[in-house]
Amino acid sequence: MRATNSLSFVQNRAIDWTLSLPVQLTLYTSLCALSVWTVYFSTYPPAHDSMHSLRHHTLTISCH
């Protein structure tokens, strides 16, 4: 029974850590950074072609 309590404690700690605010903020920031990178720096043709004019109007990021 003691091993079950210990395992339950570890599981609860893992869940608490995973759902903590710093972890959520890290995941959200990573998702935003990936989206911005895809818009501005991707050479994948569908992503590049659909955002071509935005890249030129930004004036800081060249695409050619």
N, C-alpha and C positions, 0 to 999 in steps of 0.2 A: 504494500500500500504506500509506503514511503517513496518508492521509485515513481509511482503514478503521480503523486503530489509534486515531486521534483520535475517531472516531465511537463506537467500542467503549468507549473511556474515558469519554466523556460519558454513554453509555447506562448503564454500570456505576455511575457517580456518581449518576445520577438514580434508579436502582433502590435504591442504598444509602440515599439521602436519603428516598425514599418509605417504605421499610421501617424507618426509624429509630424509636427509642422515642418521641421527642417528637411525631412525626407520628402514631404510633399512639395515643398518649395524647390528643392533640387530637381525633382522630376518635372515640375512645371517649367522651370527655367531651361532645362535641357530640351524639352519639347519646343519651346519658343525659339531657342537657338537653332535647332534643326530646321524649323520652318523658315527662319530668316536666311539660313545658309542655302536652303533649297531655292528660295526666290532669287537670291543674288549671285550665287556662285556655282550653281549646278550647270553642268554641260549636257545633262540629259535633255535631248531635243524637245520633248513635250513641255517640260518645265521651263527650259530656256526660251522657247518660242512664245509661250503664253505670257512671259514676263519681260519680253525684249524691250518694249517701249519704257517700262518702268526702270529698267536698268540704265537706259540711256538718259532718262530725265533726272536720275539721281545725281549725275555728273561726277560722282566719286568712284563709281564702279564701271569699269569698261568691260565690254563683253567681246571685243574683237582684238 
